Amino acid sequence: MKVNFFGCRGSIPRSHPDLARYGGNTPCIEITSSSGHTFILDMGSGAVDLGVDLIKRMKQQANGGGAKKTRGTVLITHTHWDHIQGFPFFAPLFIPEFSWEIYGPKGLSGSFEDTLAGQMQHEYFPVTMSQLTAEVNCHDLFEGSFKTKGVTVKTHYLNHTVLTLGYRLESGGVSVAYITDHEPYDHGLAVEGYQRSPDDAPKTDDDRHVDFFMGVDLLIHDCQYTAKEYGQGKAGWGHSTIEYAVDVAIAAGVKQLALFHHDPNRTDNQVDELVELARERALINAQNGEGKTAPFIFAAAEGMKIDLQEDIRSTARRISCDSARSIHPVNRITFAAENIVACLDCSSTFAESLRDELDKDNLTVHLCKNFESLLSVTERKRPSVIVMNQYNPEGTESALDICCDIRRMMGEWGLGVTFFIIAKDQAELEKGRAKNIVAIDNWITPPLSVDYLRTRIRMNILRSQCRWEQPPIPNNEAERLQTVRESGLLDMESPESISRIGRVARQLFDVSVVAFSLLDEDMIKFITVESVDGFEGLHDVPRGEGICSHIVTTNDLLVVNDTLQDERFARSPHVVGEPFIRFYAGVPISIKGNDGVDYVIGAMSLLDICPRKLDLNQVKLFKDLSSMVDSEFSDLSLKAQAMRKY
């Protein structure tokens, strides 16, 4: 992987002679994979220069007889202005020869695309998203991992004032982590430094933060402040200190640390001084830590290029973040159930402000004055999150006592509910966690803003609700993909022979939709969709959105009588959102590869918007149709390949 820095400054772009060496543009980094695919991390003002550079490369490629369309992937950490202000000025968005897949964090009340488009409303900018002439597809992201263009992308929520994702990219045995706009969960660590919890103690959020970039070849980490600056009123602003960045890099065993998101007022000479401070701290910490090695530390600068050599022959160096669950990005995530937040004994003004803000996220907030009131709400409403002060002035129980009581009294639900405790005596909470007195999820140290707590609550709900089972990648995936791409079928649009089978099947099984799809590496391509009049909602989508993706692995009939009653699919985006699929039945579509082996290239699917069942006769008919479909797709593939030769 090749890393190219186009913007490294935080908060606001600056132009000044004293900032020339490290640059004044806000965050934008280009990563090029070994296959030549472009990944862009954030689109701050640095994206303007990157866009100009990409257009030059595109023209050179075209003159050399290269691909007609240049494709790229954009990964946005969050939608604060300094991370997206270059988007409207990114020239490749206005050229039809470019195609972009853009990913960013999903909120609760709107899609990532809606938020991104906000800065291009006519009040702020003369051109809207709808006027972009490049092919642009936006996708909601949350926490987990997915694979695209041969690169594994892993995501992890960061601690910022809005929903923010950190990214980890892995390919060919090397890895890069991009961690910008992150503040230690325990504010004290920003000043005092990070030390990992003992092995026999529960992990903290800061421990999990370190786990995410464990062992990477290059860590690009937020370091906007020094410990001294942080202690002078910067707590709660959502950024790290240089001291914290060094400590977590050593704890994670990273090879290189790039100090990033430089304060807009920090001169080049001051950045140089901080690099020396960071290196000295790293050497001292490494010497004091058993078996620890100091990473090579430098400050990221505009124009800096780093070549991380990939080893495609061996997987011995491959580093994996095993805790990341497999996900796929989706076009839009919706939530089927109401989410409840219960607040106990927060100050009335703060609690009311929090309620007003969470209302924007379609969250229902119950304000409770005492433990009895809270217990009543938990029994009746089963809240997703409970927020409380550490000490309750109107009662004798502390937050630890209440947490213990609810987990004990409320059974399985009580063990799973998340508590946010507003800390006054952090030492007591740390003692309770260390002794495993009670499963304490999070405590928050003042200063505390409504926006900050709102973000933490949203993060937790998204973690718990954006989950549906992802099928494992089949062992023969490389050969399967080769068969799909060599078949010539991906370029077909609704062949009449397949449409005819679809129309017969829809009448035969009396379902709303019959769909025929092919599964490429990242996308599900619908070749033919036969549906009732007025039905909408099926189009080419990321592979993780479709229930039919499971058939590639099982290579067998899959019947789901009621998707909402099936844990694998109950929160799938096409179940809780358009087209609200409640019944699914699918069979594999198989053809022979060039090696003579049968490979599953896609699925024939029956869909309906209400629960139902297939009887034994219908199952037999469906399997008979499956054989006909296999035969038809095989014939279409042979014809398509023959046409290619001419």
C-alpha positions as CSV (number, residue, x, y, z in Angstrom):
1,M,0.0,0.0,0.0
2,K,1.1,3.5,-0.8
3,V,0.1,6.4,1.5
4,N,0.0,9.9,0.2
5,F,-0.8,12.8,2.6
6,F,-2.8,15.7,1.1
7,G,-4.0,17.4,4.3
8,C,-2.9,17.0,7.9
9,R,-4.2,20.1,9.7
10,G,-7.1,20.0,12.1
11,S,-10.2,22.2,12.5
12,I,-9.7,24.8,9.8
13,P,-7.4,25.2,6.8
14,R,-4.5,27.7,7.3
15,S,-2.2,29.5,4.9
16,H,0.9,31.0,6.5
17,P,4.6,30.9,5.8
18,D,5.2,29.4,9.3
19,L,2.9,26.5,8.4
20,A,4.4,25.7,4.9
21,R,6.4,22.6,5.7
22,Y,3.6,20.6,7.3
23,G,0.9,22.3,5.3
24,G,-2.4,24.0,6.2
25,N,-5.0,21.8,4.4
26,T,-7.4,19.8,6.5
27,P,-7.5,16.0,6.5
28,C,-7.2,14.0,3.3
29,I,-5.1,11.0,2.7
30,E,-4.8,8.8,-0.4
31,I,-4.0,5.1,-0.1
32,T,-3.3,3.1,-3.2
33,S,-3.6,-0.7,-3.0
34,S,-1.3,-3.1,-4.7
35,S,-3.9,-3.5,-7.4
36,G,-3.9,0.2,-8.1
37,H,-7.3,1.0,-6.5
38,T,-7.6,4.4,-4.8
39,F,-8.9,4.8,-1.3
40,I,-9.4,8.3,0.1
41,L,-9.5,8.9,3.8
42,D,-11.6,12.0,4.5
43,M,-12.2,14.9,2.2
44,G,-11.0,18.0,4.0
45,S,-9.5,20.9,2.0
46,G,-6.6,18.6,0.9
47,A,-9.1,16.8,-1.4
48,V,-8.9,19.8,-3.8
49,D,-5.2,19.1,-4.7
50,L,-5.8,15.3,-4.7
51,G,-8.7,15.8,-7.2
52,V,-6.4,17.7,-9.6
53,D,-3.8,15.0,-9.3
54,L,-6.3,12.2,-10.0
55,I,-7.5,14.0,-13.1
56,K,-3.9,14.2,-14.5
57,R,-3.5,10.5,-13.8
58,M,-6.8,9.7,-15.4
59,K,-5.8,11.5,-18.6
60,Q,-2.4,9.8,-18.7
61,Q,-4.2,6.4,-18.3
62,A,-6.6,7.2,-21.1
63,N,-3.8,8.3,-23.4
64,G,-2.1,4.9,-22.7
65,G,-5.3,3.0,-23.6
66,G,-6.3,2.2,-20.0
67,A,-9.7,1.7,-18.5
68,K,-12.5,4.0,-19.6
69,K,-13.8,4.6,-16.1
70,T,-11.6,5.4,-13.1
71,R,-13.0,4.0,-9.9
72,G,-12.3,4.9,-6.3
73,T,-13.4,4.4,-2.7
74,V,-13.9,7.2,-0.2
75,L,-13.9,6.6,3.6
76,I,-15.3,9.5,5.7
77,T,-14.6,9.4,9.4
78,H,-17.4,11.9,10.3
79,T,-19.1,15.0,8.9
80,H,-17.5,17.8,10.8
81,W,-16.7,20.5,8.3
82,D,-12.9,20.1,8.3
83,H,-13.3,16.5,7.1
84,I,-15.7,17.1,4.3
85,Q,-15.2,20.7,3.2
86,G,-13.2,19.6,0.2
87,F,-16.0,17.4,-1.1
88,P,-17.8,20.1,-3.1
89,F,-14.5,21.2,-4.7
90,F,-13.3,17.7,-5.5
91,A,-13.1,18.0,-9.3
92,P,-13.5,14.2,-10.1
93,L,-17.0,14.4,-8.8
94,F,-17.9,16.5,-11.9
95,I,-16.4,14.2,-14.5
96,P,-18.5,11.3,-15.9
97,E,-15.4,9.1,-16.4
98,F,-15.0,8.7,-12.6
99,S,-17.0,6.4,-10.3
100,W,-17.0,6.7,-6.5
101,E,-18.2,4.5,-3.7
102,I,-18.4,6.8,-0.6
103,Y,-18.7,5.4,2.9
104,G,-19.4,7.1,6.2
105,P,-21.0,6.7,9.6
106,K,-24.7,6.2,9.9
107,G,-26.7,8.2,12.5
108,L,-30.1,7.3,13.9
109,S,-32.2,9.9,12.3
110,G,-30.8,10.2,8.8
111,S,-28.4,8.5,6.3
112,F,-24.8,9.4,5.8
113,E,-25.7,10.7,2.3
114,D,-28.3,13.1,3.8
115,T,-25.7,14.6,6.1
116,L,-23.0,14.8,3.5
117,A,-25.4,16.6,1.1
118,G,-26.3,19.1,3.8
119,Q,-23.3,21.3,3.0
120,M,-24.3,21.4,-0.7
121,Q,-27.8,22.8,-0.1
122,H,-28.4,25.9,-2.1
123,E,-28.1,28.1,1.0
124,Y,-24.4,27.1,1.4
125,F,-23.2,26.0,-2.1
126,P,-24.4,26.7,-5.7
127,V,-24.2,23.0,-6.8
128,T,-26.2,20.2,-5.2
129,M,-25.4,16.5,-4.9
130,S,-27.9,15.7,-7.7
131,Q,-25.8,17.8,-10.1
132,L,-22.7,15.7,-9.8
133,T,-21.9,14.1,-13.1
134,A,-19.6,11.3,-11.9
135,E,-21.1,8.0,-10.8
136,V,-21.5,8.4,-7.0
137,N,-22.9,5.8,-4.6
138,C,-23.1,6.6,-0.8
139,H,-23.2,3.9,1.8
140,D,-24.0,3.9,5.6
141,L,-21.3,2.4,7.7
142,F,-21.2,1.2,11.3
143,E,-18.8,-0.9,13.4
144,G,-17.3,-4.0,12.0
145,S,-15.4,-5.1,8.8
146,F,-15.9,-5.7,5.1
147,K,-13.8,-6.3,2.1
148,T,-13.7,-4.3,-1.1
149,K,-11.2,-4.3,-4.0
150,G,-9.0,-6.8,-2.3
151,V,-8.6,-4.7,0.8
152,T,-10.1,-5.5,4.2
153,V,-11.6,-2.4,5.8
154,K,-12.3,-2.5,9.5
155,T,-14.2,0.2,11.4
156,H,-14.4,1.2,15.0
157,Y,-16.3,4.0,16.8
158,L,-14.1,6.8,18.1
159,N,-14.8,9.1,21.0
160,H,-15.7,12.4,19.5
161,T,-18.5,14.9,19.8
162,V,-20.4,13.4,16.8
163,L,-20.5,9.8,15.5
164,T,-17.0,9.1,14.2
165,L,-15.4,6.0,12.7
166,G,-11.7,5.0,12.8
167,Y,-10.5,2.9,9.8
168,R,-8.1,0.0,9.6
169,L,-7.1,-1.1,6.1
170,E,-5.3,-4.5,5.5
171,S,-3.9,-6.0,2.4
172,G,-1.1,-8.3,1.5
173,G,0.1,-8.6,5.1
174,V,0.4,-4.9,5.8
175,S,-2.0,-2.6,7.6
176,V,-2.7,1.1,8.2
177,A,-5.0,2.6,10.9
178,Y,-6.5,6.0,10.6
179,I,-7.5,7.4,14.0
180,T,-8.5,11.1,13.8
181,D,-10.7,13.1,16.1
182,H,-10.6,10.9,19.1
183,E,-10.4,11.8,22.8
184,P,-9.5,9.3,25.5
185,Y,-12.6,7.9,27.1
186,D,-11.0,8.4,30.5
187,H,-10.0,12.1,30.3
188,G,-7.3,11.6,32.8
189,L,-5.3,9.5,30.4
190,A,-4.9,12.5,28.1
191,V,-2.7,14.1,30.8
192,E,-1.4,11.2,32.9
193,G,-0.8,8.8,30.0
194,Y,-2.3,5.4,29.0
195,Q,-1.5,2.1,30.7
196,R,-3.3,-1.1,29.7
197,S,-5.6,-2.7,32.3
198,P,-4.3,-5.9,33.9
199,D,-5.2,-9.1,32.1
200,D,-7.5,-10.2,34.9
201,A,-9.5,-7.0,34.8
202,P,-12.3,-6.1,32.4
203,K,-11.2,-4.1,29.4
204,T,-11.9,-0.4,29.3
205,D,-13.0,1.5,26.2
206,D,-9.5,2.8,25.9
207,D,-8.2,-0.8,25.9
208,R,-10.6,-1.6,23.1
209,H,-9.4,1.5,21.3
210,V,-5.8,0.1,21.4
211,D,-7.0,-3.4,20.3
212,F,-8.4,-1.9,17.1
213,F,-5.0,-0.9,15.7
214,M,-2.9,-3.6,17.5
215,G,0.2,-4.4,15.4
216,V,-0.4,-2.1,12.4
217,D,2.5,-1.1,10.2
218,L,1.4,2.6,10.2
219,L,-0.8,4.3,12.8
220,I,-2.1,7.8,11.8
221,H,-3.4,9.2,15.1
222,D,-5.0,12.5,16.3
223,C,-2.6,14.5,18.4
224,Q,-4.0,18.0,18.3
225,Y,-3.0,19.0,21.9
226,T,-0.3,18.6,24.4
227,A,-1.2,17.3,27.9
228,K,-0.6,20.9,29.2
229,E,-3.0,22.4,26.6
230,Y,-5.6,19.7,27.2
231,G,-5.6,20.6,30.9
232,Q,-6.3,24.2,30.0
233,G,-9.9,23.8,29.0
234,K,-9.7,21.4,26.1
235,A,-11.3,18.4,27.8
236,G,-14.5,17.3,26.1
237,W,-13.5,18.8,22.7
238,G,-13.0,15.4,21.2
239,H,-9.2,15.2,20.5
240,S,-6.1,13.4,21.8
241,T,-2.9,14.6,23.2
242,I,0.5,13.7,21.8
243,E,1.4,11.9,25.1
244,Y,-1.7,9.7,24.8
245,A,-1.0,9.0,21.1
246,V,2.5,7.8,21.9
247,D,1.4,5.6,24.8
248,V,-1.3,3.8,22.8
249,A,1.0,3.3,19.9
250,I,3.6,1.6,22.1
251,A,0.9,-0.5,23.8
252,A,-0.4,-1.6,20.4
253,G,3.1,-2.5,19.1
254,V,2.7,-0.4,16.0
255,K,5.8,0.1,13.7
256,Q,5.3,3.7,12.7
257,L,3.3,6.5,14.3
258,A,2.3,9.5,12.2
259,L,1.2,12.5,14.4
260,F,-1.8,14.0,12.7
261,H,-4.6,16.6,12.9
262,H,-2.1,19.3,13.8
263,D,-3.6,22.3,15.7
264,P,-4.3,25.1,13.2
265,N,-2.2,27.6,15.3
266,R,0.8,25.3,15.6
267,T,3.8,26.4,13.5
268,D,6.2,24.1,11.7
269,N,8.9,24.7,14.4
270,Q,6.5,23.9,17.1
271,V,5.5,20.7,15.4
272,D,9.2,19.8,15.2
273,E,9.5,20.3,18.9
274,L,6.5,18.1,19.6
275,V,8.0,15.3,17.4
276,E,11.1,15.4,19.6
277,L,9.0,15.3,22.7
278,A,7.0,12.3,21.4
279,R,10.2,10.4,20.5
280,E,11.7,11.0,23.9
281,R,8.6,9.8,25.6
282,A,8.5,6.7,23.4
283,L,12.0,5.8,24.3
284,I,11.4,6.2,28.0
285,N,8.1,4.2,27.9
286,A,9.6,1.5,25.8
287,Q,12.6,1.1,28.2
288,N,10.2,0.9,31.2
289,G,7.9,-1.5,29.5
290,E,8.8,-5.2,29.4
291,G,9.2,-6.3,25.8
292,K,8.0,-3.1,24.3
293,T,9.5,-1.3,21.3
294,A,9.3,2.3,20.4
295,P,7.8,3.0,17.0
296,F,9.3,5.3,14.5
297,I,7.5,8.6,15.1
298,F,7.1,11.5,12.7
299,A,4.7,14.3,12.0
300,A,2.5,13.9,8.9
301,A,3.1,16.6,6.3
302,E,1.4,17.5,3.0
303,G,3.2,15.8,0.1
304,M,4.7,13.1,2.3
305,K,4.6,9.6,0.7
306,I,5.0,6.2,2.4
307,D,5.4,2.9,0.6
308,L,4.3,-0.1,2.8
309,Q,5.6,-3.1,0.9
310,E,3.0,-5.9,0.6
311,D,4.0,-9.5,0.7
312,I,1.6,-11.3,-1.6
313,R,3.4,-14.6,-1.4
314,S,3.0,-15.2,2.3
315,T,0.3,-14.6,5.0
316,A,2.8,-15.1,7.8
317,R,2.8,-11.3,8.5
318,R,-0.9,-10.9,8.1
319,I,-2.3,-8.9,11.1
320,S,-5.9,-9.3,12.0
321,C,-8.2,-7.5,14.4
322,D,-10.2,-10.6,15.4
323,S,-12.7,-8.7,17.5
324,A,-14.2,-7.0,14.4
325,R,-17.4,-8.7,13.3
326,S,-18.1,-9.1,9.6
327,I,-20.3,-6.5,8.2
328,H,-21.1,-4.9,4.8
329,P,-21.9,-1.3,4.3
330,V,-25.5,-0.6,3.3
331,N,-27.2,2.2,1.4
332,R,-29.5,3.0,4.3
333,I,-30.1,1.6,7.7
334,T,-33.5,1.8,9.4
335,F,-34.7,0.7,12.8
336,A,-37.8,-1.4,13.4
337,A,-38.2,-1.0,17.1
338,E,-38.5,2.0,19.4
339,N,-35.4,2.9,21.3
340,I,-35.8,4.0,24.9
341,V,-33.3,6.0,27.1
342,A,-33.9,6.3,30.8
343,C,-32.3,9.1,32.8
344,L,-32.0,9.0,36.6
345,D,-31.4,12.1,38.7
346,C,-29.5,14.1,36.1
347,S,-29.9,17.8,36.7
348,S,-33.3,18.8,35.3
349,T,-31.9,21.3,32.8
350,F,-29.3,18.9,31.5
351,A,-31.8,16.0,31.3
352,E,-34.3,18.1,29.5
353,S,-31.7,19.3,27.0
354,L,-30.6,15.7,26.4
355,R,-34.2,14.7,25.8
356,D,-34.7,17.4,23.2
357,E,-31.5,16.4,21.4
358,L,-32.3,12.7,21.5
359,D,-35.7,13.4,20.1
360,K,-34.0,14.4,16.9
361,D,-32.7,10.9,16.7
362,N,-36.2,9.4,17.2
363,L,-35.3,8.3,20.7
364,T,-37.8,8.3,23.6
365,V,-36.4,9.6,26.9
366,H,-37.9,8.9,30.3
367,L,-36.8,11.2,33.1
368,C,-36.8,9.4,36.5
369,K,-36.5,11.2,39.8
370,N,-35.6,8.1,42.0
371,F,-34.8,4.4,41.8
372,E,-38.4,3.4,42.1
373,S,-39.3,5.4,39.1
374,L,-36.4,4.0,37.1
375,L,-37.3,0.5,38.1
376,S,-40.8,1.1,36.9
377,V,-39.6,2.3,33.5
378,T,-37.2,-0.6,33.1
379,E,-40.0,-3.1,33.9
380,R,-42.4,-1.5,31.4
381,K,-40.2,-0.1,28.7
382,R,-36.9,-2.1,28.6
383,P,-34.7,0.9,27.8
384,S,-31.7,0.5,25.5
385,V,-29.6,2.8,27.7
386,I,-29.8,4.0,31.3
387,V,-28.0,7.3,32.2
388,M,-27.5,8.2,35.9
389,N,-25.3,10.2,38.2
390,Q,-22.9,8.2,40.3
391,Y,-24.6,9.3,43.5
392,N,-28.3,9.9,44.0
393,P,-28.9,12.8,46.3
394,E,-32.5,11.7,47.0
395,G,-31.7,8.2,47.9
396,T,-29.2,6.0,49.6
397,E,-28.1,3.9,46.7
398,S,-25.2,4.8,44.4
399,A,-25.0,4.0,40.7
400,L,-23.1,0.9,41.5
401,D,-25.9,-0.4,43.8
402,I,-28.5,0.5,41.2
403,C,-26.6,-1.2,38.4
404,C,-26.2,-4.3,40.5
405,D,-29.9,-4.3,41.4
406,I,-31.2,-3.9,37.9
407,R,-28.9,-6.6,36.5
408,R,-30.0,-9.0,39.2
409,M,-33.7,-8.2,39.1
410,M,-34.3,-7.9,35.3
411,G,-33.0,-11.3,34.2
412,E,-31.4,-11.6,30.7
413,W,-32.4,-8.1,29.6
414,G,-30.9,-6.7,32.8
415,L,-27.6,-8.3,32.0
416,G,-27.5,-6.7,28.6
417,V,-28.7,-3.2,29.1
418,T,-26.1,-0.4,28.9
419,F,-25.4,2.0,31.8
420,F,-23.8,5.4,31.4
421,I,-22.6,6.7,34.7
422,I,-21.7,10.4,35.2
423,A,-18.7,10.0,37.4
424,K,-17.9,12.0,40.5
425,D,-15.5,9.6,42.2
426,Q,-13.8,7.7,39.4
427,A,-11.6,5.7,41.8
428,E,-14.7,4.0,43.2
429,L,-15.9,3.0,39.8
430,E,-12.5,1.7,38.8
431,K,-12.4,-0.3,42.0
432,G,-15.8,-1.8,41.3
433,R,-14.8,-2.7,37.7
434,A,-11.5,-4.2,38.8
435,K,-13.2,-6.4,41.4
436,N,-15.9,-7.4,38.9
437,I,-18.5,-6.2,41.5
438,V,-20.8,-5.4,38.6
439,A,-20.6,-5.2,34.8
440,I,-20.0,-1.4,34.4
441,D,-20.2,-0.4,30.8
442,N,-19.2,3.2,30.7
443,W,-18.6,6.1,33.0
444,I,-18.2,9.7,31.8
445,T,-16.0,12.2,33.5
446,P,-17.0,15.9,33.5
447,P,-16.8,18.4,31.8
448,L,-19.8,16.9,30.0
449,S,-21.8,18.4,27.1
450,V,-25.2,17.3,25.9
451,D,-23.8,16.7,22.4
452,Y,-21.1,14.5,23.8
453,L,-23.4,12.3,25.8
454,R,-25.9,12.1,22.9
455,T,-23.1,10.8,20.7
456,R,-22.1,8.1,23.2
457,I,-25.7,7.0,23.4
458,R,-26.1,6.9,19.6
459,M,-22.9,5.0,19.3
460,N,-24.1,2.3,21.8
461,I,-27.5,1.9,20.2
462,L,-25.9,1.6,16.7
463,R,-23.5,-1.0,18.0
464,S,-26.3,-3.1,19.5
465,Q,-28.8,-2.7,16.7
466,C,-26.9,-2.7,13.4
467,R,-26.3,-6.4,13.5
468,W,-27.4,-9.1,11.2
469,E,-25.6,-12.3,10.4
470,Q,-23.0,-12.2,7.7
471,P,-22.3,-15.4,5.7
472,P,-18.8,-16.6,5.8
473,I,-16.8,-16.3,2.6
474,P,-16.8,-19.8,0.8
475,N,-13.5,-21.6,0.6
476,N,-13.6,-21.5,-3.2
477,E,-14.4,-17.8,-3.4
478,A,-11.5,-16.9,-5.8
479,E,-12.5,-19.6,-8.3
480,R,-16.2,-18.7,-7.9
481,L,-15.5,-15.0,-8.6
482,Q,-13.4,-15.9,-11.6
483,T,-16.4,-18.0,-12.9
484,V,-18.8,-15.1,-12.4
485,R,-16.6,-12.6,-14.2
486,E,-15.7,-14.9,-17.1
487,S,-19.3,-15.9,-17.6
488,G,-20.3,-12.7,-19.4
489,L,-23.5,-12.6,-17.4
490,L,-22.7,-9.4,-15.3
491,D,-23.3,-7.3,-18.4
492,M,-26.7,-8.8,-19.2
493,E,-29.9,-6.9,-18.6
494,S,-33.2,-8.8,-18.1
495,P,-32.8,-11.6,-20.7
496,E,-36.2,-12.7,-21.8
497,S,-35.7,-16.4,-21.1
498,I,-35.0,-15.6,-17.5
499,S,-37.9,-13.1,-17.2
500,R,-40.2,-15.7,-18.6
501,I,-39.3,-18.1,-15.8
502,G,-39.7,-15.3,-13.3
503,R,-43.2,-14.5,-14.4
504,V,-44.2,-18.2,-14.2
505,A,-42.7,-18.6,-10.8
506,R,-44.4,-15.5,-9.4
507,Q,-47.8,-16.9,-10.5
508,L,-46.9,-20.4,-9.4
509,F,-45.9,-19.4,-5.8
510,D,-48.1,-16.3,-5.6
511,V,-45.4,-14.1,-4.2
512,S,-44.7,-10.3,-4.6
513,V,-41.3,-10.7,-6.2
514,V,-39.1,-13.2,-8.0
515,A,-35.5,-12.0,-8.4
516,F,-32.5,-13.4,-10.2
517,S,-29.2,-12.1,-8.9
518,L,-25.5,-12.6,-9.4
519,L,-23.0,-12.2,-6.5
520,D,-19.8,-10.4,-7.3
521,E,-17.1,-9.7,-4.8
522,D,-18.7,-6.6,-3.3
523,M,-22.1,-6.2,-4.9
524,I,-25.3,-8.1,-5.6
525,K,-26.4,-7.5,-9.2
526,F,-30.0,-8.1,-10.0
527,I,-30.3,-9.5,-13.5
528,T,-34.1,-9.8,-13.6
529,V,-36.8,-8.8,-11.1
530,E,-40.4,-9.8,-11.8
531,S,-42.7,-8.1,-9.3
532,V,-46.3,-7.0,-8.7
533,D,-47.2,-3.6,-10.0
534,G,-45.9,-0.7,-7.9
535,F,-43.3,-2.8,-6.1
536,E,-40.1,-0.9,-5.6
537,G,-37.0,-1.4,-3.5
538,L,-34.7,-3.9,-5.3
539,H,-31.6,-2.6,-7.1
540,D,-27.9,-3.5,-7.2
541,V,-26.7,-3.4,-3.5
542,P,-23.7,-4.2,-1.4
543,R,-23.3,-7.9,-0.9
544,G,-24.0,-7.7,2.8
545,E,-27.5,-6.3,2.3
546,G,-29.0,-9.4,0.6
547,I,-30.3,-12.5,2.3
548,C,-29.4,-14.3,-0.9
549,S,-25.7,-13.9,0.0
550,H,-26.1,-16.8,2.4
551,I,-26.9,-19.2,-0.5
552,V,-23.4,-18.8,-1.9
553,T,-22.0,-20.4,1.2
554,T,-24.7,-23.0,1.9
555,N,-25.2,-24.0,-1.8
556,D,-28.7,-25.2,-0.8
557,L,-32.3,-24.1,-0.5
558,L,-32.9,-21.4,2.0
559,V,-36.4,-20.7,3.4
560,V,-37.2,-18.0,6.0
561,N,-40.9,-18.0,6.8
562,D,-40.7,-14.8,8.8
563,T,-37.6,-12.7,8.7
564,L,-38.5,-10.7,11.8
565,Q,-38.5,-13.9,13.8
566,D,-35.2,-15.1,12.5
567,E,-32.2,-13.7,14.4
568,R,-30.0,-13.9,11.3
569,F,-32.1,-11.4,9.4
570,A,-34.4,-9.5,11.8
571,R,-32.3,-6.4,11.5
572,S,-31.3,-6.7,7.9
573,P,-31.8,-3.3,6.0
574,H,-34.2,-4.8,3.5
575,V,-36.3,-6.3,6.4
576,V,-36.5,-3.2,8.6
577,G,-36.5,-0.8,5.6
578,E,-37.7,-0.8,2.0
579,P,-39.0,-3.2,0.7
580,F,-39.8,-4.7,4.1
581,I,-39.2,-8.3,3.2
582,R,-41.0,-10.7,5.6
583,F,-40.7,-14.0,3.6
584,Y,-37.7,-15.2,1.7
585,A,-37.0,-18.4,-0.2
586,G,-34.0,-18.9,-2.4
587,V,-32.1,-21.5,-4.4
588,P,-28.5,-21.3,-5.8
589,I,-27.8,-20.6,-9.5
590,S,-24.8,-22.7,-10.6
591,I,-22.8,-23.0,-13.8
592,K,-19.5,-24.8,-14.6
593,G,-16.3,-22.9,-14.5
594,N,-13.4,-23.4,-16.9
595,D,-12.1,-26.1,-14.6
596,G,-15.3,-28.2,-15.0
597,V,-16.4,-27.6,-11.4
598,D,-19.9,-26.2,-10.6
599,Y,-19.8,-22.9,-8.8
600,V,-22.7,-20.9,-7.3
601,I,-22.8,-17.6,-9.1
602,G,-26.0,-16.2,-7.6
603,A,-29.5,-17.0,-6.5
604,M,-33.1,-17.2,-7.6
605,S,-35.2,-15.7,-4.8
606,L,-38.9,-15.6,-3.9
607,L,-39.9,-12.5,-1.8
608,D,-43.0,-11.4,-0.1
609,I,-44.0,-8.6,2.3
610,C,-45.9,-10.9,4.7
611,P,-44.9,-14.1,6.5
612,R,-45.7,-17.4,4.8
613,K,-44.6,-21.0,4.2
614,L,-43.8,-23.3,1.4
615,D,-45.4,-26.7,1.5
616,L,-43.5,-29.9,0.4
617,N,-45.0,-29.7,-3.1
618,Q,-43.9,-26.1,-3.5
619,V,-40.4,-26.9,-2.3
620,K,-40.2,-29.7,-4.9
621,L,-41.4,-27.4,-7.6
622,F,-38.9,-24.7,-6.6
623,K,-36.0,-27.1,-6.8
624,D,-37.3,-28.3,-10.2
625,L,-37.3,-24.7,-11.4
626,S,-33.8,-24.3,-10.0
627,S,-32.5,-26.9,-12.4
628,M,-34.1,-25.2,-15.3
629,V,-32.6,-21.9,-14.2
630,D,-29.1,-23.4,-14.0
631,S,-29.5,-24.8,-17.5
632,E,-30.7,-21.4,-18.9
633,F,-27.9,-19.4,-17.2
634,S,-25.3,-21.9,-18.5
635,D,-26.6,-21.4,-22.1
636,L,-26.6,-17.6,-21.7
637,S,-23.0,-17.8,-20.4
638,L,-21.8,-19.8,-23.4
639,K,-23.5,-17.4,-25.8
640,A,-22.0,-14.4,-24.0
641,Q,-18.5,-15.9,-24.1
642,A,-18.9,-16.7,-27.7
643,M,-19.9,-13.2,-28.5
644,R,-16.8,-11.9,-26.7
645,K,-14.6,-13.8,-29.1
646,Y,-16.1,-11.9,-32.0
